[in-house]
């Protein structure tokens, strides 16, 4: 999945899904799980159906009604949220699920491979 079409085409992966969203939002907008699921479904369907090497599926979602966000993105100022050394979660439920997945005793995949 990519939000940088020119870079994706230059790298020429076997297949790709492009989302014209700001960098860092390749799977959707924060706190919009329904949109995130729709984006992921479209991308996964593309990965199954694209047969020509180097194909790029242009996902149909839009960030906003106008393209003002692109002007901001190219302005040179970085107003993104500070990056932290500790994990950040959208919800408390996400934190709990992530911590369970990191625990080999609770992770169903890890238990199968032990």
C-alpha positions as CSV (number, residue, x, y, z in Angstrom):
1,X,0.0,0.0,0.0
2,X,1.3,3.4,-0.8
3,X,0.5,7.1,-0.6
4,X,3.5,8.0,-2.8
5,X,2.6,7.0,-6.3
6,X,5.8,8.2,-8.0
7,X,8.0,6.3,-5.5
8,X,5.8,3.2,-5.8
9,X,6.1,3.2,-9.6
10,X,9.9,3.7,-9.4
11,X,10.2,0.8,-7.0
12,X,8.0,-1.3,-9.3
13,X,6.6,-3.8,-6.7
14,X,4.8,-6.9,-8.0
15,X,1.5,-5.2,-7.2
16,X,0.4,-2.2,-5.2
17,X,-2.6,-0.3,-4.0
18,X,-2.4,3.5,-4.0
19,X,-4.4,5.8,-1.7
20,X,-4.2,9.5,-2.4
21,X,-4.1,10.4,1.3
22,X,-1.3,12.3,3.2
23,X,1.8,10.3,4.0
24,X,1.4,8.5,7.2
25,X,-2.3,7.8,6.6
26,X,-1.9,4.9,4.1
27,X,-4.7,2.9,5.7
28,X,-7.1,5.7,6.4
29,X,-8.0,8.5,8.7
30,X,-7.5,8.2,12.5
31,X,-10.5,7.1,14.5
32,X,-12.5,6.0,11.5
33,X,-12.4,2.2,11.7
34,X,-15.2,1.7,9.1
35,X,-13.2,3.7,6.5
36,X,-10.0,1.9,7.5
37,X,-11.7,-1.5,7.0
38,X,-13.1,-0.4,3.6
39,X,-9.6,0.7,2.5
40,X,-8.1,-2.5,3.6
41,X,-10.7,-4.6,1.9
42,X,-10.2,-2.8,-1.4
43,X,-6.5,-3.2,-1.1
44,X,-6.6,-6.9,-0.3
45,X,-9.0,-7.5,-3.2
46,X,-6.6,-5.7,-5.5
47,X,-3.7,-7.8,-4.3
48,X,-5.7,-10.9,-5.3
49,X,-7.0,-9.6,-8.6
50,X,-4.0,-7.7,-10.1
51,X,-2.3,-10.1,-12.5
52,X,0.1,-7.9,-14.4
53,X,3.5,-7.3,-12.6
54,X,3.9,-3.7,-11.6
55,X,0.1,-3.1,-11.6
56,X,-1.1,-0.3,-9.2
57,X,-4.8,-0.2,-8.1
58,X,-5.9,3.3,-7.6
59,X,-8.2,3.2,-4.5
60,X,-11.3,5.3,-4.8
61,X,-11.2,7.1,-1.5
62,X,-10.7,10.8,-1.0
63,X,-9.2,12.7,1.9
64,X,-11.3,15.8,1.5
65,X,-13.6,17.5,-0.9
66,X,-10.9,19.8,-2.0
67,X,-7.1,19.3,-2.3
68,X,-6.0,22.0,0.1
69,X,-4.3,19.3,2.2
70,X,-1.8,18.8,-0.7
71,X,-0.8,22.4,-0.6
72,X,-0.1,22.1,3.2
73,X,1.8,18.8,2.6
74,X,4.1,20.5,0.2
75,X,4.5,23.7,2.2
76,X,7.6,22.4,4.0
77,X,6.3,22.7,7.5
78,X,5.9,19.6,9.6
79,X,2.8,19.7,11.8
80,X,2.4,16.0,12.3
81,X,1.9,14.6,15.8
82,X,5.1,14.0,17.7
83,X,6.6,10.6,17.3
84,X,7.1,8.8,20.6
85,X,9.2,5.8,21.6
86,X,6.2,4.1,23.2
87,X,3.3,2.6,21.3
88,X,0.2,4.7,20.8
89,X,-3.3,3.2,20.4
90,X,-6.5,4.6,19.1
91,X,-8.5,3.0,21.9
92,X,-7.9,1.1,25.1
93,X,-9.3,-2.0,23.4
94,X,-6.6,-1.7,20.8
95,X,-3.9,-1.5,23.5
96,X,-5.2,-4.6,25.2
97,X,-5.4,-6.6,22.0
98,X,-1.9,-5.5,21.0
99,X,-0.5,-6.5,24.4
100,X,-2.2,-9.9,24.2
101,X,-0.7,-10.4,20.7
102,X,2.8,-9.6,22.0
103,X,2.5,-12.2,24.7
104,X,3.4,-15.7,23.3
105,X,1.2,-17.3,25.9
106,X,-1.9,-15.5,24.7
107,X,-1.2,-15.2,20.9
108,X,-2.9,-18.1,19.1
109,X,-0.4,-18.0,16.2
110,X,2.6,-18.1,18.6
111,X,1.0,-21.0,20.6
112,X,0.6,-23.0,17.4
113,X,4.3,-22.7,16.5
114,X,5.7,-23.5,19.9
